[in-house]
Structure formats: structure tokens, C-alpha cells
Amino acid sequence: MTLVHERAVGSWTAAPVTALDHPPIADFLATTAGIAGRKFAADSRDIAEQLGGAFPGGAIAVRDESQRVRGYAVLHQPHGLQPEILAEFVFDPATPASVIDDAVDATIARFARESATIPGAFLRSFIGAEQQVAVDALIRHGATEEGRFIRTRKPLDQEKIETLQALTLPGFTYLSWSEVIDRGLEEQVRRLQYDTFLEHFGNMSKTPEIFAHHIQGRSFTPDFSNAVIDAEGAVVGYVLGSTYSYLTPSAVEERSAHTDYIGVRRDHRKAGIGEFLLRKVWLAALRRGFTIASLGTDINNASRAHLLYQRLGYVAVERQSAYRIDSEGPTR
């Protein structure tokens, strides 16, 4: 994503990311307060994976006058035949607005070129209020808000390992992720994830290709993933988790056992399976020295799952929206 020109404010610059930028981007994420958290580690290997799906030259690094990385923008290639093209914007709050505007402009221009040959293509960006300058720039390009989400947080200091360990669900068997693998049940979990997320924002169901990419990625944490099977051995509930890292305003890194996806088969809902699965995530978290659990949810979720999370003590701490720009269609 080569900018039309490298615009500078003072000596701030924005230029395409190379492999040499991965360590300083990791340092930026690990040391900058006032930006959203992440589901991957702040190290160069994870940065390489996160940016590896971008269009060639489709990532821009922003540097200040000392050449320190202060943000980045990424335009990700779609998975397979999917029309969704994801854009990501992460900037230090001190980044000049004109630098952010240039990075967003370049990203949208690249989207316009790449989407011209993809039927039904659209750009989608999940972005929080802490990136308001980038949000404003997206809106100037015609972006519309199509969904709102919250990340919730639950302290685990009042939970007891012994109590969580002893918890059972009569008629069902709990499986850790390693047991899911040993029993060859990954495809059953995928199909259930596909079915349960058909009703969620943007159809977040996972095809075989996307599911494999997800569970093989560095942002997937098997320790915080699990499933429940019935007496016949069928998967009736699951959790897919990650490790969420957030730098507090006092520059303390907070890590939580994060639930990315949770679902229960429709004919087994309201039987306590979802709560049981979350409590087993808490158990895994405590055993690994974590003191916080977290999860994200669509505030317009048709299943009204947020009511369960509230009852279990999850409290909203971050808000995010999805913005969308539709392609003008194939060029002639």
C-alpha cells in the first residue's frame, strides 16, 4: 500500500511495513496505553502472522520524528471467495490527525482498487472510540456503522479452584481442547460454531478453511477452549478462546482468559451448558495464574446472551463498532 506521497507532519512519516518493522510494532503494542487490547502477543512472530494476510504492501507503519512506530493500518485479503475485506487501524492517541487521515485515505484507496474485481466486496473495520480520528476519516469516506460490541471483564478473585473443579453437568461430559482433538471432534465443533453464529452479526460462522486457520493461529488459546458432549458423544456446546492483553492507563499489562466464541446447540439451550462452559474456562484461567476472564458480545445478539454474562459478573469495559464501506462494483 504505497502512499501517493510520504506526507510528514514535522518529521512524522507513514510508509509500507516490512519485516524489519515487526519488532518495533510489537514494542508499540506492548508499551502504548490508550489503544484497544489484542488477542495476540506483542512479539515479532505474532505481528508477522497478523500482518501475513494483508494485501502485498497493504500495511502502513506510522513513525514519529524519532522514527519510533506510533501506529499502523492494515488491509487484509479476503478468505477464499468471501467478499469481506477487513481493515485495521491502530494509532497512538498522540498521532497527528493528518497522519491518521493519510493512512486511512491510502487504505480506502487500496480497497477501491482491490475490490473492483471481487463481486459484492465490502470493507469492514472493527474499531473502538479510542480511535475516533480514524473513525471520523472512515465516515468521511462513506462508512456506516453496522454493529456495536462490548468487551466485558470479570475478576476471578472470588472463584475457588476446588469448587470449579468439582462442578459437573449431569448427562453430559466435559472435554478440554486436547480431548476434543484426541476424539476427533474438531469438525463437530466447527459445524456447531457455524450453526450458532448464523444468527450473529455479519454471519461470523466459520467455513472449514477459516476454522482451520483460526485454531491453528497463534491467537487461539487451546487452554481456554473446551466442549461438552451428550451421552451419544455429540458436541452440544463449545468455547473457543484466546488470551487478551490490555495495557491499563497506569501502564500495567492485564491479561485475561478471553472467550471469542461460545455456543450451545439449539435443542439444549437453557440447560446451564453455557454457564458450565464459562466456569470451566475460569478454572483453566486460575490454574494458569490468570485472575481475570473476559469476552466480547454483540449488543444486539438475538440470543440475549449478555444477560447471562451480566448475571455471572461480567462488566463492560470496552466498546467497539463495526463500520462498513461497500465497493462501487467491478470496473468496466
N, C-alpha and C positions, 0 to 999 in steps of 0.2 A: 504494500500500500504506500507507494511513493507519493509524498505530498507534492502539489504543484510547485511549491517552493518551501524551503525550511524557514518558516516565519519565526522571528525571535522577538521576545519582549525583554529588553535588556539583553541578556545572553541566554535566555531560556530557548530551548530548541525542541523540535519533535521530528523524529526520524524513524525509519523502519527498524524493527527489532532484529538482532542477530543472536546467535548462540552466546556471544560474549556478554549480552545483556541479561542473561538468565540469572547469574548470581546477584547483580545489583537490583534486579526486580524482586528477587527473594528478600534481599535486605530491606527494600522499600516496604514490602508487605509485613515483614517481621517487626519493623520499628515505627510505623506510622499510625498514630491514633487518629480517630475521626473518619475512618473508612469502614466499610462493611467487613464482616468476618468472611471466612473462607472455609471450604471443605477439603482443602489440600494443604500439605506442609509448605512452609516458606523455605524451600531449598531448590537448588537449580534443577534437580531431576523432576520434581513436581511441576516446576514452571515450564520445563521442556514439554512435559505431557500436556499441560493445559493449553499451551500455545501450538502444540503439534498439529491440531486440527484446523488451524487458521488457513485461509487462502494464502498462497505464496506471497510473501511481502505484506500480508494482511494484518500485521500487528505493528503498532506505533508506540515507541517509548518516548516519554517526555522527560527532559533533563533541565535542571536549573543552571545557574551561572557557574556553579562549581562542578557541573557535569554529573551530579547525583540524580539518579532516577527518582522522579516525583509523580509518576503515573503512567498509565498505558491504556490503549484502546485496541480491541481485537475484533476482527470479523471472521467468524468461524464458518467453515464449509458445512453444507447440509449433510446429514447422514443419508446415504443411499439416494432414494428418489423423494425424500422428504422435502417439502417446499420451504420449511422454516430455516432461515439463516440468522444465527444468533450473533448479536453484537454485545460486547462487554466494555464498560467504561469504568476505570478506577483511577482516581486522581487525589493527590494530597489536597486538603482544603485550601492550602496556600497557593495552589497553582493559579496563575493569572487566567481570567476568564477568556481572553482572546486566544490563549494557547489551547485551552479545552475546546473552544469553538472550532479551531482549525482541525483538531484531531477528530471531532465529531463530523465536521464537514467532509474530511477525507474518507472517513468510514462510510458515510452515506453515499458519497460519490462512487466508492468501490462497490457498494451494494448495488447501485443502479447499473453498473457495468456487468457484474456477475449475474444478476437476476434476469437480465434481458433474454437469456436462453433457458430459464427454468420456469416452466408453466406454473402459475399460481404462487410464485415465490413471494415471500414477505420477510421483512426484518423484524426480529423481536429482541427486545432488550429488557432484562430484569435489572432494575436499578432502584436504589434507595434515595430517600430525601437528602442524605448527606452528599449526594452528587447532583445538587439542584442545578448547577450551571450546565451540566451535561443534559439534564432533563429538559431545561429550557431550550437548549440547542436542538434536541430531538423534536420538540414541539414545533419549533420554527420550521423544521423540515416536514411538518405534517403528521408527526407521530400522534397517535391517540392512545389513551390509557385503556387497556382492555382487561385488567385484572389487578387485584390488590392482595397482598400476602403479609403475614406476620411471622416473625421468628419468636418462639416462646422459650422460656428458660425456667428450669425447675432445680432448686438446690436439693441435694440428696443427703444433707447432714442429719435429717431426722429418720432416714430409712435404715433399717437393720439388715445386714447381710444374712443373718440366720433366718429371719422372717421371710425374706425374699427367696432364699434358697429352698425353704420348706413349702413354698406356695405351689399348689397343684391345681389342675383343672380336670375334674372327673370326666372320664370318657375320651380324653384327648392326651396326646403325647407331645411334650415339648422337645424341639430339636435345636441344638446350636447350629451355626452355619456349617461347621465341619461335618456334623451329622447329616445335614441336608446334602452335602457333597457326597459323603460316603454312601448314601442311599440312592444317589442319582436322581434327586428330586428338584434340581435346578429348573428344569423345563416346566414342572408343575408350578413352581413359584412364579416363573415368568408369565405363564398363562393367567395365573390369578392376579398378578400385578397388572397385566394387560386389561383384564376384565374390570378390576376395581377402579382403575384410573380412567376408564372410558367416560366416567361421569365428572371428571375433574377438569379444571381449567386447561384449555389448549390441548386436550387429549394427551396426557402425559404417559400413556400406555407405551410399553417398550416392545418393539419387534425383536426377533431373535438376535439380529445384528446389534441393535442398540443395547439390549440387555447384556449380551456378552461383553460389549465394550464397557458397560457400567461396572459389572462385577469384577472385571479384570483390571480396572483402572486403579491408580494409586489413591484416589479419593474415596474408594469404597473400603469400609472397615468391617471385615467379617466378624470381629468380636462383638459388634453392636448390631448384628443381623441374626435373625432366627426365624423359626416357623413352628406351626402347630399342625399335627396330623390327626385325623379321626381314627376310629377303630379299624377301618379298612385300609389305612395307610395313605389316604388322600390329603393333600395340603388344603387346609381350610383357613389359614391365616399366616401372615408373614410380616417381617420388618426388614427393611434394607437400610443400613445405617452408615454413617461416616463420622469422622472426628472434626468438630467445628472449632476453629480458633478465632478468637476475637481479642484485639488489643484494647484494653479499657482506657478511659481518659487519663488514668494515672500510670499508663504505660506498662501495665501488668497483663501478660498474656493469659487469657482464660480459655481453657479447652473443655469441651463438653462432648458427651456421647450423644450424637445427633441422629434423629430419625428422619431420613429422607422420604421414605415411602412406608406406609403401613396399610394393610388391607385385610378384610375378612370376607370370606365367601358369603354371598347374599343370604343364603338359606341358613347361615349360622350366626348372623348378627344378633346383637342384644343378648348374647350368652356370656359376656365377660371376656371374650377372647382377646379383643384389642387391649383392654386394660392389663390382662395377664401378660401379653407380649411386651408391653411397655415396662412392666415391673421387672421382667427378666432382663431387659436392656439395662435398667437401673442396677441390677445385681452384677451384670458384667462390668458396668462402669465402676462400681465401688471396688470390685476385685482388682481392677487395674489402676486404682488410685485416683479416679475421677470423682469429683464432688458435685458435678452439675450434669443434668440431662437437658436436651433441647430438641425442638422440632419446628418445622415450618408448616404453615397451612394456608390454604386459600380461604379468605374470609367469607367467600360466597359458596363454600363447599356444600353441595346438596345433602350430604350425609350429616351435616351439622356436628362434625367430629370435634370442633373447637369446644363444644360443651363438655365433652369427656375430658379434654386436656385441661380445661379450667378446673373441673372437679378434682383432678389429680394434682393440681398445684402448679401448672404451667402458667407463666405470666408473660405477656407480650413485652418484648424489649427492642425489636427492630421492625420497621415497616418498609415494605418494598412494593413497587408496582411493575407491571409489565406494559411496555409501550410497543406499538406496532406501526410499521410503515409498509404499505403494500407496493409491490412492484408495478411499474407502468405497463408491464407486459413485454412480450418478445418484440424486438426491433425488426423492422422490415428491410 
